[in-house]
């Protein structure tokens, strides 16, 4: 009799790993909530009771949902109400004997967005799928501000290069096709550069620097030659515009000439031209040197120069980049969005209030930087002082943001003392060329931006010391600590790049208008603003 062998049963594959995290303490809940918010994922929590039959049946379905492909984008957690801490139950709003179980809640961005109470697995799965789809749809546009910022930075750099090349070649020729406003702006810029060169010459003569004085005299002679060329172009343009109506042109000009010749009172005397109120001539640029520059007059002057003159592409690219910084700060969690995302658990220990205050200060600093960029587009001393004041307030806002993020006074003072010698060296290098009436604002600005960099250094120092002093108890807390440390390093890099870019601006303003200052100053400025604005949502 033949023996029939039994076919061996197929080996079962490894069971899918259950992705449900049990939570019993408030600290673990906060870490899980922060992890889900940082990774832009939906957090689902199941509130159950082990002795409840419906809860025990739903736990199996819930665990299988955590391994389902479409639902893997969510973070699955569960809380057993009989063994959890009372603080955690209070935060979740669970009351013994009053809350119906099982209960399922979805959290997105740190706050609860939808909940379901019952024992139908399909309803729970549909709720999770719906929240995952909504979160993905809302996060698709998060890359747009960064792309816009990169494009704005590239456009600003290209605009600066184009503006420099355009202005560099227009001062030596006689056949320029620029308008009267362009020539007026160019002459005004030459006058300001002449005043700066004369101030440098006086400083060099007082200090006994013969080579420096000789170089300044050569620069003054070159500027005087350029002034004569521009003034000659203006005279030619004025004479051409004055004789344009009497050259046998249109019938309207002939009729105006006939009326003048038939007028007995005006036959021997030149007729005075009626002043036009809305016309902006070159004389307005000259008069702006003498009259006090009020806000309305300064705004109208700069608007005409930037829109009608050759500064238009430069102004558009610079303001577009500044708008990108503001947009990035808002998209990273600034303003009321950060406060709305804060969870009830985080608000108990002040984390939400801290993050919200930091985000608001960063957004305020970005807005003030936008105003400073708009003011520094002008060439006058009033525009420079207005931009200096806006950036001074912006650095003060960044300083307040770093304080809200946890920077303490003692480490900040230690860092300021360490940064004192290099900052003093930069100040001494600039001080010989700074006019006396601008030395106080420049000194105040140097002090504030140095203190801002010191606060960023102190914050990074504190985070590094906290990481080396005590290791977090849970993986979520460890990841949160790493994120805070990374954000502190990003702030430090942004503040350092900002200070370097301001050194380039000061060198361009007081040491001479050179393209090299823009080549290394603009990338540092754009990089610093990008890094600082990207940390708006981190506290």
C-alpha positions in Angstrom: 0.0 0.0 0.0 1.5 3.3 -1.1 1.9 5.9 1.5 0.4 9.3 0.5 2.5 12.2 1.7 0.7 15.3 2.9 1.6 18.4 1.0 3.2 20.9 3.4 1.1 23.9 4.2 2.5 27.2 2.6 4.5 29.3 5.0 2.7 32.3 6.2 4.5 35.6 5.5 5.5 37.9 8.3 2.5 39.6 9.9 2.4 43.3 9.2 3.9 45.4 11.9 1.3 47.2 14.1 1.8 50.9 13.9 -0.3 51.9 16.9 1.6 53.8 19.7 0.2 53.5 23.2 0.2 56.8 25.1 -0.2 57.0 28.8 1.5 60.3 29.9 1.0 63.9 28.9 4.7 64.3 27.9 4.5 61.4 25.4 1.3 62.9 23.9 2.9 66.3 23.4 5.9 64.6 21.7 3.7 62.6 19.4 1.7 65.7 18.6 4.8 67.8 17.8 6.2 65.0 15.7 3.1 64.8 13.6 2.9 68.6 13.2 6.6 68.8 12.2 6.2 66.0 9.6 2.8 67.4 8.3 0.9 64.2 9.1 -2.5 63.5 10.6 -2.4 62.1 14.1 -5.3 59.7 15.0 -6.0 58.7 18.6 -8.3 56.0 19.9 -9.8 56.4 23.3 -10.9 53.0 24.6 -11.5 50.9 27.7 -10.1 47.4 28.0 -13.2 46.0 29.8 -15.6 47.3 27.2 -16.6 44.7 24.6 -17.2 47.2 21.8 -13.7 48.8 22.4 -12.0 45.4 22.4 -13.7 44.5 19.0 -12.7 47.9 17.5 -9.1 47.6 18.6 -8.5 44.8 16.2 -9.9 46.8 13.3 -8.0 49.9 14.4 -4.7 48.0 14.4 -5.3 46.6 10.9 -6.1 50.1 9.7 -2.6 51.3 10.8 -1.1 48.8 8.3 -3.4 49.7 5.4 -1.6 51.4 2.5 -3.8 54.4 2.0 -3.8 55.2 5.7 -0.1 54.9 6.3 0.2 58.6 5.9 -1.4 59.0 9.4 0.1 58.5 12.8 -2.0 56.0 14.9 -2.1 56.3 18.7 -4.3 54.9 21.4 -5.1 55.9 25.0 -6.5 53.4 27.6 -8.6 55.6 29.8 -8.3 53.4 32.9 -4.4 53.5 33.0 -3.6 57.0 31.5 -2.6 60.0 33.6 -5.4 62.3 34.8 -3.6 65.3 33.2 -3.7 63.6 29.8 -7.4 62.7 30.2 -8.1 66.2 31.2 -6.4 67.6 28.1 -8.2 65.1 25.8 -11.5 66.0 27.5 -12.3 62.5 28.8 -14.6 62.3 31.8 -15.0 59.0 33.5 -18.6 57.7 33.2 -19.6 60.5 30.9 -17.6 60.1 27.7 -18.8 57.5 25.2 -16.3 55.0 24.1 -14.7 54.0 21.7 -13.9 57.5 20.5 -11.6 58.5 17.6 -10.1 61.9 17.1 -8.0 63.3 14.2 -5.4 66.1 14.8 -3.8 68.2 12.0 -1.4 71.0 12.6 -1.6 70.5 16.4 -5.4 70.8 16.8 -8.3 68.5 16.6 -10.1 68.7 13.2 -12.6 65.8 13.4 -13.9 63.2 15.8 -16.1 60.1 15.7 -17.8 58.1 18.4 -19.0 54.6 17.7 -18.2 51.1 16.6 -18.3 51.2 12.7 -14.8 50.6 11.3 -15.8 52.0 7.9 -16.7 55.4 9.4 -13.3 55.6 11.1 -11.4 54.7 7.9 -13.4 57.3 5.9 -12.7 60.0 8.5 -8.9 59.2 8.4 -8.8 59.2 4.6 -10.7 62.4 4.4 -8.3 64.2 6.8 -5.2 62.8 5.1 -6.5 64.0 1.7 -7.3 67.5 3.1 -3.8 67.8 4.7 -2.1 66.8 1.4 -4.2 69.3 -0.5 -3.3 72.1 1.9 0.4 71.3 1.9 0.8 71.2 -1.9 1.4 74.9 -2.0 4.1 74.9 0.6 6.8 74.7 -2.0 5.5 77.8 -3.9 6.8 80.4 -1.5 10.3 78.9 -1.6 10.3 78.8 -5.4 9.1 82.3 -5.6 11.8 83.4 -3.1 14.5 81.7 -5.2 13.2 83.4 -8.4 13.0 86.7 -6.6 16.6 86.5 -5.5 17.7 85.6 -9.0 15.7 88.5 -10.4 17.1 90.9 -7.9 20.7 89.9 -8.6 20.1 90.2 -12.4 18.4 93.5 -11.9 21.3 94.9 -9.9 23.8 93.8 -12.5 21.8 95.3 -15.3 21.3 98.5 -13.4 25.0 98.8 -12.7 26.0 98.1 -16.3 23.4 100.5 -17.6 24.5 103.3 -15.3 28.2 102.6 -15.8 28.1 103.2 -19.5 25.8 106.2 -19.6 28.0 108.8 -17.9 30.7 109.2 -20.5 28.8 109.5 -23.8 27.0 112.4 -25.2 24.2 110.7 -27.2 22.3 109.1 -24.3 18.6 108.7 -24.8 17.6 108.9 -21.1 14.8 111.2 -20.0 15.2 114.5 -18.1 14.3 112.7 -14.9 17.0 110.1 -15.5 19.6 112.9 -16.0 18.4 114.6 -12.9 18.7 111.5 -10.8 22.2 110.9 -12.2 23.3 114.5 -11.5 21.9 114.2 -8.0 23.8 111.0 -7.4 27.0 112.7 -8.7 26.4 115.5 -6.2 26.1 113.1 -3.3 29.2 111.2 -4.4 31.0 114.5 -4.7 30.1 115.5 -1.1 31.2 112.1 0.2 34.5 112.3 -1.7 35.1 115.8 -0.3 34.4 114.6 3.2 36.9 111.8 2.7 39.4 114.2 1.4 39.1 116.4 4.5 39.4 113.3 6.8 42.5 112.1 5.0 44.1 115.5 5.2 43.4 115.7 9.0 44.8 112.2 9.5 47.9 112.9 7.4 47.2 110.2 4.8 48.7 111.7 1.7 48.1 108.7 -0.6 44.4 108.6 0.4 44.1 112.4 -0.2 45.6 112.0 -3.6 43.2 109.3 -4.5 40.2 111.3 -3.3 41.4 114.3 -5.4 41.5 112.1 -8.5 38.0 110.8 -7.7 36.8 114.4 -7.3 38.2 115.4 -10.7 36.5 112.5 -12.4 33.2 113.3 -10.7 33.5 117.0 -11.8 34.1 115.8 -15.4 31.0 113.6 -15.3 29.0 116.5 -13.8 30.0 118.8 -16.7 28.9 116.1 -19.2 25.5 115.7 -17.6 24.9 119.4 -17.2 25.8 119.8 -20.9 23.3 117.1 -21.8 20.6 118.8 -19.7 21.2 122.2 -21.5 21.0 120.5 -24.9 17.7 118.8 -23.9 16.2 122.0 -22.5 17.1 123.9 -25.7 15.7 121.2 -27.8 12.5 121.1 -25.9 12.2 124.9 -26.0 12.7 125.1 -29.8 10.6 122.0 -30.6 7.3 124.0 -30.9 8.7 126.6 -33.4 10.2 124.3 -36.1 7.3 124.3 -38.5 5.7 121.2 -37.0 2.0 120.6 -36.7 -0.9 122.9 -37.3 -1.4 123.4 -33.6 2.0 124.8 -33.2 1.5 127.2 -36.1 -1.8 128.4 -34.6 -0.1 129.0 -31.3 2.6 131.0 -33.1 0.0 133.0 -35.0 -1.8 133.9 -31.7 1.5 135.0 -30.2 2.3 137.3 -33.2 -1.2 138.7 -33.3 -1.0 139.5 -29.6 0.0 143.2 -29.3 1.1 143.0 -25.7 3.3 140.0 -26.2 5.0 141.0 -29.4 8.2 142.3 -28.0 8.4 140.4 -24.7 8.7 136.6 -24.3 5.6 135.0 -23.0 5.9 133.4 -19.6 5.0 129.7 -19.5 2.2 128.8 -17.3 3.4 126.5 -14.5 1.9 123.0 -14.6 1.1 121.5 -11.2 1.4 117.8 -12.1 4.6 118.1 -14.1 7.7 116.8 -12.4 10.8 118.4 -13.7 14.5 118.3 -13.0 14.2 121.3 -10.8 12.3 119.2 -8.2 15.4 117.1 -7.8 17.5 120.2 -7.2 15.1 121.7 -4.8 14.8 118.5 -2.9 18.4 119.1 -1.8 17.4 122.3 0.0 13.9 121.7 1.4 13.3 119.4 4.3 12.3 115.9 2.9 8.9 115.2 4.4 7.4 111.8 4.1 5.0 112.8 1.3 7.7 114.6 -0.7 10.2 111.9 -0.2 7.7 109.2 -1.3 6.7 111.1 -4.4 10.3 111.8 -5.3 11.4 108.2 -4.9 8.3 106.9 -6.7 9.0 109.1 -9.8 12.7 108.1 -9.8 11.9 104.4 -9.5 9.0 104.2 -12.0 10.0 106.7 -14.6 13.8 106.3 -14.3 16.2 103.6 -15.0 15.9 102.3 -11.4 12.6 100.5 -12.3 13.9 97.0 -12.9 16.1 97.2 -9.8 13.2 98.4 -7.6 10.8 95.8 -8.9 13.3 92.9 -8.4 14.3 94.1 -4.9 10.7 94.6 -3.7 9.7 91.3 -5.2 12.4 89.5 -3.2 11.4 91.3 0.0 7.8 90.3 -0.6 9.0 86.7 -1.0 10.7 87.0 2.5 7.4 88.1 4.0 5.5 85.4 2.3 8.0 82.7 3.5 7.8 84.0 7.1 4.0 83.8 7.0 4.1 80.4 5.4 6.5 79.1 8.0 4.1 79.7 10.8 4.1 83.4 11.5 1.1 85.5 12.7 -2.1 84.0 13.9 -1.6 80.7 12.0 0.9 79.5 14.5 -1.3 80.3 17.4 -4.3 78.5 15.8 -2.2 75.4 15.3 -1.0 75.2 18.9 -2.6 72.3 20.8 -4.4 72.5 24.1 -1.8 70.4 25.6 1.0 72.6 24.5 -0.7 75.7 25.7 -0.8 74.4 29.2 3.0 74.6 29.4 3.5 77.7 27.4 5.0 76.2 24.2 2.1 77.5 22.0 2.4 81.0 23.4 6.2 80.9 22.9 5.9 79.7 19.3 3.2 82.3 18.5 5.2 85.2 20.0 8.3 84.1 18.1 6.4 83.9 14.8 4.8 87.3 15.2 8.2 89.0 15.8 9.7 87.3 12.8 6.9 88.4 10.6 7.2 91.9 12.0 10.9 91.9 11.2 10.3 90.7 7.6 7.7 93.5 7.1 10.2 96.1 8.5 12.9 94.7 6.2 10.5 95.2 3.3 10.1 98.9 4.2 13.9 99.2 4.6 14.5 97.8 1.1 12.0 100.2 -0.3 13.6 103.2 1.3 17.2 102.2 0.4 16.2 102.2 -3.3 16.7 106.0 -3.1 20.0 107.7 -3.2 19.4 110.7 -0.9 20.5 110.9 2.7 16.9 111.1 3.9 16.1 107.8 2.1 19.2 106.2 3.6 18.3 107.3 7.1 14.7 106.0 6.6 16.0 102.6 5.5 18.5 102.6 8.3 15.7 103.2 10.8 13.5 100.5 9.3 16.2 97.9 9.4 17.1 99.1 13.0 13.5 98.3 14.1 13.7 95.0 12.1 16.8 93.9 14.0 15.1 94.9 17.2 12.2 92.6 16.2 14.6 89.8 15.5 16.1 90.3 18.9 12.7 90.1 20.5 12.0 86.9 18.5 15.2 85.3 19.7 14.2 86.3 23.3 10.8 84.7 22.8 12.5 81.5 21.5 14.4 81.3 24.8 17.6 83.4 24.6 18.7 84.4 28.1 20.4 87.6 29.1 23.7 86.2 30.5 24.7 84.1 27.5 23.7 87.0 25.2 26.1 89.4 27.1 28.9 86.9 27.0 28.4 86.4 23.2 28.3 90.2 22.8 31.6 90.5 24.6 33.1 87.9 22.4 31.8 89.6 19.2 33.1 93.0 20.4 36.6 93.0 18.9 35.7 92.1 15.3 32.7 94.5 15.3 35.0 97.3 16.6 37.5 96.5 13.9 34.7 96.9 11.3 33.6 100.1 12.9 37.1 101.7 12.9 37.4 100.7 9.2 34.2 102.5 8.3 34.5 105.5 10.7 36.9 107.6 8.7 34.5 107.8 5.8 31.2 108.2 7.7 30.0 111.9 7.7 29.8 113.4 11.2 26.0 113.9 11.0 25.5 110.2 10.4 27.9 108.7 12.9 25.3 108.5 15.7 22.7 106.5 13.7 25.4 104.3 12.2 26.8 103.5 15.7 23.4 102.7 17.0 22.7 100.4 14.1 26.0 98.6 14.6 25.2 98.1 18.3 21.7 96.7 17.6 22.7 94.3 14.9 25.7 93.1 17.0 23.3 92.4 19.9 21.0 90.5 17.5 23.8 88.3 16.4 24.9 87.8 20.0 21.3 86.7 20.9 21.3 84.2 18.1 24.7 82.9 19.2 23.5 82.6 22.8 20.4 80.7 21.7 22.5 78.2 19.7 24.8 77.8 22.7 21.9 77.1 25.0 20.5 74.5 22.8 23.8 72.7 22.4 24.4 72.8 26.2 20.9 71.4 26.8 21.4 68.5 24.3 24.7 67.5 26.0 23.5 67.9 29.6 20.5 65.6 29.6 19.2 63.1 27.0 15.4 63.1 26.4 13.4 60.2 27.8 11.4 59.4 24.7 12.1 59.3 21.0 9.6 62.0 20.3 11.2 64.4 22.8 14.6 63.6 21.4 13.4 64.5 17.9 11.8 67.7 19.2 15.1 68.7 20.9 17.0 68.1 17.6 14.6 70.3 15.7 15.0 73.1 18.2 18.8 72.8 18.0 18.7 72.8 14.2 16.4 75.9 14.2 18.9 77.7 16.5 21.8 76.9 14.2 19.8 78.2 11.2 19.0 81.4 13.1 22.7 81.9 13.9 23.7 81.4 10.3 21.0 83.8 9.1 22.0 86.5 11.6 25.6 86.2 10.6 24.9 86.5 6.9 22.6 89.5 7.7 25.5 91.3 9.5 27.9 90.5 6.6 25.5 91.9 4.1 25.1 95.1 6.1 28.9 95.5 6.1 28.7 95.3 2.3 25.9 98.0 2.3 28.0 100.3 4.5 31.1 99.8 2.3 29.1 100.6 -0.8 27.6 103.7 0.8 30.7 105.2 2.5 33.7 103.5 0.8 32.5 103.8 -2.8 29.9 102.5 -5.1 31.5 99.3 -6.4 30.0 96.2 -8.1 32.1 94.0 -5.9 30.1 95.1 -2.8 26.9 94.0 -4.5 28.4 90.7 -5.7 29.1 89.5 -2.1 26.5 91.6 -0.3 23.4 90.6 -2.1 23.8 86.8 -1.7 24.5 87.2 2.0 21.4 89.4 2.4 19.1 87.1 0.5 20.5 84.0 2.3 20.2 85.6 5.7 16.7 86.7 5.2 15.8 83.3 3.8 17.2 81.4 6.8 15.6 83.8 9.4 12.2 83.8 7.7 12.2 80.0 7.5 12.5 79.6 11.3 9.3 81.6 12.0 7.3 78.5 12.9 10.1 77.1 15.2 10.4 78.1 18.8 
